[in-house]
Amino acid sequence: MHSTGTAPQPAPAPSETRVVPVEVPHDAPPVADSSSTSKHARSFGLPVATALVMGNIIGGGIFMLPASIAPFGTVSLVAFAVLTVAAIALALVFGRLAARDPRTGGPYVYAREAFGDFAGFLSAWSYWITGWVSNAALAVAAVGYLDVLMPVGGHHWSACLAALTLLWLPAVANFAGTRYVGAVQLVSTVLKFVPLLLVAVGGLFFFDPARMGPFNSSGHGAVGAVSASAALLLFSYLGVESAAVSAGEVKNARRNVGRATVIGTTGAALVYLLGTLSVFGTVPHERLVHSTAPFSDAVNAMFGGGWGGSAVAVAAVVSMTGCLNGWTLLSAQTPYAAAKDGLFPAAFARRRRGVPTFGVAVTVVLASLLTAYNYLSGSGKVFEVLVLVTTFTATVPYLLATAAQLFHLVSGRGESVNRARLIRDGVITAVAAAFSLWLMAGAGYAAVYQGVLFLFAGVLVYAVMAARRQRDAAATDPA
């Protein structure tokens, strides 16, 4: 849950002229390079862009989500509904911003265009940290499901090797070009939705309200229970920005990025809500609270037998591999765009077959080092803290993007004079901003504190890059 670095897109067709694009700086680099003409580089259509959003939102967390919120009772479903509305509001904001400025980098582009280089850099830096730390977390989580299918978790070295393999396979797909990234993302998204929909839809036929347990079993008031369960659910929607970050690779980005973002977020929300509701209604509450594999328990309750655990394990590994595939690309896209503007080292601007290969390499190497450190040093607690930090770092770009939209609405830049539309966009932006702040609060004091340290470390990098830009500008100035 960032980059400016592309020339303005062609003027939209008459049917798309409801938003007037802002002027893009004359020195903005082109969207595509010569590599993008390769047969391995291919623009994403609406289906693949939607799959990118859904695949990145729905990772492996859904497979443990019902058990995580079961102790709060069915009141947690109310929190889920509230958060879904907020996440869709954020998706609509990204769609509006992408229609105005459809360049690769998403939130980075929006922050830099509205508030300047420093805000853009903070957005890119935060998003990049989120990407490679989250990838390490996904790989470690995937090993737990892989161990159900084959014994890989018995020793630290075997588990580490399995996690590193899961990290590098999606990286190889990225190195092969956007054509393969899109194919892997589409296939993995379809495959993981088969078992999820089996539970989400099939579970409704085996639904028994008596199994759902009390409405509020948290020991707090209704409002407190909603807030407490929301703290666990808040992070389920990280990834709504996926299509916006890769806007430069999306066909007809002004139109399709917004559509893919809203459709993908809505689709993910339906899977989340139906899946959780079905598990609540098929697995007895007292058992669900202590379940380590709630979807497996739901499948076994629905059809009997012990094959549910293996089926869900396969779905989880496929889900996380697809998630790693998409996040590896997104983690490289943001520094690529920032590098094109001179805010990240120039090496991050290298692209081959439509993919920022240097950024992919750095992302997977850092994620691999963190993964190896987690396994070989036994520092699981440190690793968990770092994962919580990424929750904070992911929301920094979200908040800056919603602030950029608010800036455009108040200043009237590029907006129509339709008062009703302005009011509607203002309400949506306010909800999205509240959602972003809620995400930050949900990360916890310790995560916010350490996340700020990560941001301040980035300030030092920005100082070096800004000094280099000023020096190079002075060297080329004939005066």
C-alpha positions as CSV (number, residue, x, y, z in Angstrom):
1,M,0.0,0.0,0.0
2,H,4.4,7.4,-6.1
3,S,6.3,8.3,-9.1
4,T,6.4,10.9,-11.6
5,G,8.4,10.2,-14.6
6,T,6.4,10.3,-17.8
7,A,5.2,12.6,-20.4
8,P,1.5,13.6,-20.4
9,Q,-0.8,11.1,-22.1
10,P,-2.7,12.1,-25.2
11,A,-5.8,14.2,-24.7
12,P,-8.8,12.0,-23.8
13,A,-11.6,11.3,-26.2
14,P,-14.7,13.4,-25.9
15,S,-16.4,10.8,-23.8
16,E,-13.7,11.1,-21.2
17,T,-13.4,14.9,-20.9
18,R,-15.1,15.2,-17.5
19,V,-11.7,15.7,-15.9
20,V,-9.2,18.2,-17.3
21,P,-5.6,16.9,-16.9
22,V,-3.2,19.2,-15.2
23,E,-0.2,20.4,-17.0
24,V,2.7,18.0,-16.6
25,P,6.2,19.5,-16.2
26,H,8.0,19.9,-19.5
27,D,10.9,17.9,-18.2
28,A,8.8,14.9,-17.3
29,P,10.4,11.8,-19.0
30,P,8.4,9.6,-21.3
31,V,6.2,6.9,-20.1
32,A,7.7,4.2,-22.2
33,D,11.2,3.5,-23.3
34,S,12.5,1.5,-26.2
35,S,12.1,-1.6,-24.1
36,S,8.4,-1.2,-24.0
37,T,8.2,-2.1,-27.7
38,S,9.7,-5.5,-27.0
39,K,7.4,-8.5,-27.5
40,H,7.9,-9.2,-23.8
41,A,6.5,-5.8,-22.8
42,R,2.8,-5.5,-23.1
43,S,0.3,-3.0,-21.7
44,F,-2.2,-4.2,-19.2
45,G,-5.8,-4.2,-20.3
46,L,-8.7,-3.7,-17.8
47,P,-8.9,-7.5,-16.8
48,V,-5.2,-7.7,-16.0
49,A,-5.2,-4.3,-14.2
50,T,-8.2,-5.5,-12.2
51,A,-6.5,-8.8,-11.4
52,L,-3.4,-6.8,-10.2
53,V,-5.6,-4.9,-7.7
54,M,-7.5,-7.9,-6.5
55,G,-4.4,-10.1,-6.4
56,N,-2.4,-7.6,-4.3
57,I,-5.3,-6.9,-1.9
58,I,-6.1,-10.6,-1.4
59,G,-2.9,-12.2,-0.3
60,G,-2.6,-14.9,2.4
61,G,-4.2,-13.1,5.2
62,I,-7.7,-14.0,4.2
63,F,-7.0,-17.7,5.1
64,M,-6.6,-16.7,8.8
65,L,-8.9,-13.7,8.9
66,P,-12.1,-15.4,10.2
67,A,-10.3,-17.0,13.2
68,S,-8.5,-13.7,13.9
69,I,-11.8,-11.7,14.3
70,A,-13.9,-14.5,15.7
71,P,-13.2,-13.6,19.4
72,F,-15.0,-10.3,18.8
73,G,-18.2,-12.0,17.6
74,T,-20.3,-11.2,14.6
75,V,-19.9,-7.5,15.4
76,S,-16.7,-7.7,13.5
77,L,-18.8,-8.1,10.3
78,V,-20.1,-4.6,11.0
79,A,-16.5,-3.3,11.2
80,F,-15.8,-5.1,7.9
81,A,-18.7,-3.4,6.2
82,V,-17.6,0.0,7.4
83,L,-14.0,-0.6,6.3
84,T,-15.2,-1.8,2.9
85,V,-17.0,1.5,2.3
86,A,-13.8,3.4,3.3
87,A,-11.6,1.3,1.1
88,I,-13.9,1.9,-1.9
89,A,-13.7,5.6,-1.2
90,L,-9.9,5.5,-1.3
91,A,-10.2,3.5,-4.6
92,L,-12.4,6.2,-6.1
93,V,-9.9,8.9,-5.1
94,F,-7.1,7.0,-6.9
95,G,-9.3,6.6,-9.9
96,R,-9.9,10.4,-10.0
97,L,-6.2,11.2,-9.5
98,A,-5.2,8.7,-12.2
99,A,-7.7,10.2,-14.6
100,R,-6.0,13.6,-14.1
101,D,-2.4,12.3,-14.3
102,P,-2.1,8.7,-15.6
103,R,1.7,8.2,-15.2
104,T,3.5,5.2,-13.6
105,G,4.0,5.7,-9.9
106,G,0.5,6.5,-8.7
107,P,0.6,8.2,-5.2
108,Y,4.2,9.4,-5.8
109,V,3.1,11.2,-8.9
110,Y,0.1,12.8,-7.2
111,A,2.1,13.9,-4.1
112,R,5.0,15.4,-6.1
113,E,2.7,17.2,-8.6
114,A,0.7,18.8,-5.8
115,F,3.3,19.5,-3.1
116,G,6.7,19.2,-4.7
117,D,9.8,17.0,-4.7
118,F,10.0,16.4,-0.9
119,A,6.5,15.1,-0.5
120,G,6.9,13.0,-3.6
121,F,10.1,11.5,-2.3
122,L,8.5,10.6,1.1
123,S,5.7,8.9,-0.7
124,A,8.1,6.9,-2.9
125,W,10.4,6.1,-0.1
126,S,7.6,4.9,2.2
127,Y,6.0,2.8,-0.5
128,W,9.3,1.2,-1.4
129,I,10.0,0.1,2.2
130,T,6.5,-1.3,2.4
131,G,7.1,-3.4,-0.7
132,W,10.3,-5.3,0.1
133,V,9.5,-5.8,3.8
134,S,5.9,-7.0,2.9
135,N,7.4,-9.4,0.3
136,A,9.6,-11.0,3.0
137,A,6.5,-11.4,5.2
138,L,4.5,-13.0,2.5
139,A,7.2,-15.5,1.7
140,V,7.5,-16.5,5.4
141,A,3.8,-16.9,5.7
142,A,3.6,-18.9,2.5
143,V,6.1,-21.4,3.9
144,G,3.6,-22.2,6.7
145,Y,1.1,-23.3,4.1
146,L,3.7,-25.1,2.0
147,D,4.6,-27.2,5.0
148,V,1.1,-28.7,4.9
149,L,1.9,-30.1,1.4
150,M,5.5,-31.0,2.0
151,P,7.8,-31.0,5.0
152,V,9.8,-27.8,4.7
153,G,9.4,-26.2,8.0
154,G,11.3,-28.8,10.2
155,H,14.6,-27.0,10.0
156,H,15.5,-23.3,9.7
157,W,17.6,-23.9,6.6
158,S,14.9,-25.8,4.7
159,A,12.3,-23.3,5.6
160,C,14.6,-20.4,4.6
161,L,15.4,-22.1,1.3
162,A,11.7,-22.5,0.5
163,A,10.9,-18.9,1.4
164,L,13.8,-17.6,-0.8
165,T,12.5,-19.8,-3.7
166,L,9.0,-18.3,-3.3
167,L,10.6,-14.8,-3.4
168,W,12.7,-15.4,-6.5
169,L,10.2,-17.2,-8.7
170,P,8.0,-14.1,-9.1
171,A,11.1,-12.0,-9.6
172,V,12.0,-14.2,-12.5
173,A,8.6,-13.6,-14.0
174,N,9.2,-9.8,-13.6
175,F,12.6,-10.0,-15.2
176,A,10.9,-11.8,-18.2
177,G,8.8,-8.7,-18.9
178,T,5.4,-7.2,-18.2
179,R,3.8,-9.7,-20.6
180,Y,4.7,-12.5,-18.1
181,V,3.9,-10.5,-15.0
182,G,0.4,-9.9,-16.3
183,A,0.0,-13.6,-17.3
184,V,1.1,-14.8,-13.9
185,Q,-1.1,-12.3,-12.1
186,L,-4.2,-13.2,-14.1
187,V,-3.7,-17.0,-13.7
188,S,-2.8,-16.8,-10.0
189,T,-5.8,-14.6,-9.3
190,V,-8.2,-17.0,-11.1
191,L,-6.7,-20.1,-9.4
192,K,-6.9,-18.7,-5.9
193,F,-10.5,-17.5,-6.3
194,V,-11.7,-21.1,-7.1
195,P,-11.4,-22.4,-3.5
196,L,-12.2,-19.0,-2.0
197,L,-15.5,-18.8,-3.9
198,L,-16.1,-22.4,-3.1
199,V,-16.2,-21.5,0.6
200,A,-17.7,-18.0,0.1
201,V,-20.7,-19.2,-2.1
202,G,-20.9,-22.9,-1.3
203,G,-20.8,-22.2,2.5
204,L,-24.0,-20.3,2.2
205,F,-25.8,-23.6,1.4
206,F,-24.5,-25.1,4.7
207,F,-25.0,-21.9,6.7
208,D,-26.4,-22.4,10.2
209,P,-26.9,-19.1,12.2
210,A,-26.6,-21.1,15.5
211,R,-22.9,-21.6,14.8
212,M,-22.1,-17.9,14.5
213,G,-22.0,-17.3,18.3
214,P,-22.8,-14.1,20.1
215,F,-23.0,-10.7,18.4
216,N,-20.4,-9.2,20.7
217,S,-18.1,-11.5,22.7
218,S,-15.3,-9.0,23.1
219,G,-16.2,-7.7,26.6
220,H,-16.4,-4.2,25.3
221,G,-19.3,-2.0,24.2
222,A,-20.4,-2.3,20.6
223,V,-18.4,0.8,19.5
224,G,-15.3,-0.5,21.2
225,A,-15.7,-4.0,19.7
226,V,-16.1,-2.5,16.2
227,S,-12.9,-0.4,16.7
228,A,-10.9,-3.4,18.2
229,S,-11.9,-5.7,15.4
230,A,-11.3,-3.0,12.8
231,A,-7.7,-2.8,14.0
232,L,-7.2,-6.3,12.7
233,L,-9.2,-5.8,9.5
234,L,-7.7,-2.4,8.5
235,F,-4.7,-3.9,6.8
236,S,-6.8,-6.2,4.6
237,Y,-7.2,-3.6,2.0
238,L,-3.6,-2.6,1.4
239,G,-3.1,-2.8,-2.3
240,V,-6.0,-0.6,-3.6
241,E,-3.4,1.6,-5.3
242,S,-1.9,-1.2,-7.4
243,A,-3.4,-0.1,-10.8
244,A,-2.5,3.5,-10.1
245,V,1.2,2.7,-9.4
246,S,1.4,0.8,-12.7
247,A,-0.7,3.4,-14.7
248,G,2.0,3.8,-17.3
249,E,1.6,0.2,-18.3
250,V,-2.2,0.2,-18.4
251,K,-4.0,0.7,-21.7
252,N,-6.2,3.8,-21.8
253,A,-5.0,4.6,-18.2
254,R,-7.3,7.6,-17.7
255,R,-10.3,5.4,-18.0
256,N,-9.1,1.9,-17.0
257,V,-7.1,2.7,-13.8
258,G,-10.1,4.1,-12.0
259,R,-12.3,1.2,-13.2
260,A,-9.8,-1.5,-12.3
261,T,-9.2,0.1,-8.9
262,V,-12.9,0.2,-8.0
263,I,-13.8,-3.1,-9.6
264,G,-10.8,-4.9,-8.0
265,T,-11.4,-3.4,-4.5
266,T,-15.2,-4.2,-4.7
267,G,-14.5,-7.7,-5.8
268,A,-11.9,-8.3,-3.1
269,A,-14.4,-6.9,-0.5
270,L,-17.1,-9.3,-1.7
271,V,-14.8,-12.3,-1.4
272,Y,-13.7,-11.1,2.1
273,L,-17.2,-10.5,3.4
274,L,-18.8,-13.7,1.9
275,G,-15.9,-15.9,2.8
276,T,-15.8,-14.7,6.4
277,L,-19.6,-14.9,6.7
278,S,-19.6,-18.5,5.3
279,V,-16.9,-19.6,7.7
280,F,-18.8,-18.0,10.7
281,G,-21.9,-20.0,9.6
282,T,-20.2,-23.4,9.0
283,V,-17.6,-23.6,11.8
284,P,-19.0,-23.5,15.4
285,H,-17.9,-20.3,17.1
286,E,-16.1,-22.0,20.0
287,R,-14.0,-24.0,17.6
288,L,-13.4,-21.1,15.2
289,V,-11.9,-19.0,18.0
290,H,-9.1,-21.5,18.3
291,S,-8.8,-22.6,14.7
292,T,-5.4,-22.4,12.9
293,A,-6.9,-23.2,9.5
294,P,-10.5,-21.8,9.4
295,F,-11.1,-22.3,5.7
296,S,-9.9,-25.9,6.0
297,D,-12.3,-26.4,8.9
298,A,-15.1,-24.8,6.8
299,V,-14.4,-27.1,3.8
300,N,-14.3,-30.2,6.1
301,A,-17.6,-29.2,7.8
302,M,-19.2,-28.7,4.4
303,F,-18.1,-31.9,2.6
304,G,-16.4,-34.0,5.3
305,G,-13.1,-35.7,5.0
306,G,-9.6,-34.3,5.6
307,W,-8.7,-33.0,2.2
308,G,-9.8,-29.4,3.1
309,G,-6.4,-28.6,4.7
310,S,-4.4,-29.6,1.6
311,A,-6.8,-27.8,-0.8
312,V,-6.6,-24.5,1.2
313,A,-2.9,-24.9,1.5
314,V,-2.6,-25.0,-2.3
315,A,-4.9,-22.0,-2.6
316,A,-2.8,-20.1,0.0
317,V,0.5,-20.8,-1.7
318,V,-0.9,-19.8,-5.1
319,S,-2.5,-16.7,-3.6
320,M,0.7,-15.6,-2.0
321,T,2.8,-16.3,-5.0
322,G,0.5,-14.2,-7.1
323,C,0.7,-11.5,-4.5
324,L,4.5,-11.6,-4.5
325,N,4.4,-11.3,-8.3
326,G,2.4,-8.1,-8.2
327,W,4.1,-6.5,-5.2
328,T,7.5,-7.2,-6.8
329,L,6.5,-5.1,-9.8
330,L,4.9,-2.4,-7.7
331,S,7.9,-2.2,-5.4
332,A,10.1,-1.4,-8.4
333,Q,7.7,1.0,-10.2
334,T,7.7,3.6,-7.5
335,P,11.5,4.1,-7.3
336,Y,11.7,3.9,-11.1
337,A,9.4,6.9,-11.4
338,A,11.3,8.7,-8.6
339,A,14.6,8.0,-10.3
340,K,13.4,9.5,-13.6
341,D,12.9,12.7,-11.6
342,G,16.3,12.5,-10.0
343,L,14.9,11.7,-6.5
344,F,16.2,8.1,-6.4
345,P,19.6,6.9,-7.7
346,A,19.6,6.8,-11.5
347,A,20.1,3.0,-11.6
348,F,16.4,2.5,-10.5
349,A,15.4,4.1,-13.8
350,R,16.7,1.2,-15.9
351,R,14.0,-0.7,-17.6
352,R,14.0,-3.8,-19.8
353,R,11.0,-5.4,-21.4
354,G,8.8,-2.8,-19.6
355,V,10.0,-3.7,-16.1
356,P,12.4,-1.7,-13.9
357,T,14.9,-4.5,-13.6
358,F,17.3,-2.9,-11.2
359,G,14.4,-2.0,-8.8
360,V,13.1,-5.6,-9.0
361,A,16.6,-6.9,-8.2
362,V,17.1,-4.6,-5.3
363,T,13.7,-5.3,-3.9
364,V,14.1,-9.1,-4.1
365,V,17.7,-9.0,-2.6
366,L,16.6,-6.9,0.4
367,A,13.5,-9.1,0.9
368,S,15.8,-12.1,0.8
369,L,18.2,-10.7,3.3
370,L,15.4,-9.9,5.7
371,T,13.9,-13.4,5.2
372,A,17.2,-15.1,5.8
373,Y,17.8,-12.9,8.9
374,N,14.4,-13.9,10.2
375,Y,15.1,-17.6,9.9
376,L,18.7,-17.9,10.7
377,S,18.8,-15.6,13.7
378,G,15.5,-16.7,15.2
379,S,14.5,-13.0,15.5
380,G,10.8,-13.6,14.8
381,K,9.7,-10.8,17.1
382,V,11.9,-8.3,15.3
383,F,10.5,-9.5,12.0
384,E,6.9,-9.0,13.3
385,V,7.7,-5.4,14.4
386,L,9.1,-4.6,10.9
387,V,5.9,-6.0,9.3
388,L,3.9,-3.7,11.6
389,V,6.1,-0.8,10.5
390,T,5.1,-1.4,6.9
391,T,1.5,-0.8,7.8
392,F,2.5,2.7,8.8
393,T,4.7,3.3,5.8
394,A,2.0,2.1,3.4
395,T,-0.5,4.7,4.7
396,V,1.9,7.6,4.2
397,P,1.4,7.5,0.4
398,Y,-2.3,7.0,0.9
399,L,-2.6,10.1,3.1
400,L,-0.5,12.2,0.7
401,A,-2.6,11.1,-2.2
402,T,-5.8,12.0,-0.5
403,A,-4.3,15.3,0.5
404,A,-3.4,15.9,-3.2
405,Q,-7.0,15.3,-4.2
406,L,-8.2,17.7,-1.5
407,F,-5.7,20.3,-2.8
408,H,-7.1,20.0,-6.3
409,L,-10.7,20.2,-5.1
410,V,-10.1,23.3,-3.0
411,S,-7.9,25.0,-5.5
412,G,-10.2,24.1,-8.4
413,R,-7.3,22.9,-10.5
414,G,-8.4,20.7,-13.3
415,E,-11.9,20.3,-11.9
416,S,-15.3,20.9,-13.6
417,V,-17.6,23.6,-12.3
418,N,-20.3,21.0,-11.4
419,R,-21.0,21.9,-7.8
420,A,-22.7,18.5,-7.1
421,R,-19.7,16.6,-8.3
422,L,-17.4,18.8,-6.3
423,I,-19.4,18.1,-3.1
424,R,-19.5,14.3,-3.9
425,D,-15.7,14.2,-4.5
426,G,-15.2,16.2,-1.3
427,V,-17.1,13.7,0.8
428,I,-15.4,10.7,-0.8
429,T,-12.0,12.3,-0.2
430,A,-12.8,13.0,3.4
431,V,-13.8,9.4,3.9
432,A,-10.6,8.2,2.2
433,A,-8.5,10.6,4.4
434,A,-10.2,9.3,7.6
435,F,-9.5,5.7,6.4
436,S,-5.8,6.5,5.9
437,L,-5.5,8.1,9.4
438,W,-7.4,5.1,10.9
439,L,-4.8,2.8,9.2
440,M,-2.0,4.7,10.9
441,A,-3.7,4.6,14.3
442,G,-4.3,0.8,13.8
443,A,-0.6,0.2,13.3
444,G,0.1,1.0,17.0
445,Y,2.4,3.5,18.8
446,A,5.5,1.4,18.5
447,A,5.0,0.9,14.7
448,V,4.4,4.6,14.1
449,Y,7.4,5.5,16.2
450,Q,9.7,3.2,14.2
451,G,8.1,4.0,10.9
452,V,8.9,7.7,11.5
453,L,12.6,6.6,12.0
454,F,12.4,4.9,8.6
455,L,11.1,8.1,7.1
456,F,13.8,10.2,8.7
457,A,16.5,7.9,7.3
458,G,14.9,8.6,3.9
459,V,15.4,12.4,4.5
460,L,19.2,11.8,4.5
461,V,18.9,10.0,1.1
462,Y,16.8,12.9,-0.2
463,A,19.4,15.4,1.0
464,V,22.1,13.6,-1.0
465,M,20.0,13.3,-4.2
466,A,18.8,17.0,-4.0
467,A,22.4,18.1,-3.6
468,R,23.4,16.1,-6.7
469,R,20.6,17.5,-8.7
470,Q,21.6,21.1,-7.7
471,R,25.3,20.3,-8.5
472,D,24.4,18.9,-11.9
473,A,22.1,21.8,-12.7
474,A,24.9,24.2,-11.8
475,A,27.4,22.3,-14.0
476,T,25.1,22.5,-17.1
477,D,24.1,26.1,-16.5
478,P,26.0,28.2,-19.1
479,A,25.7,31.3,-16.8
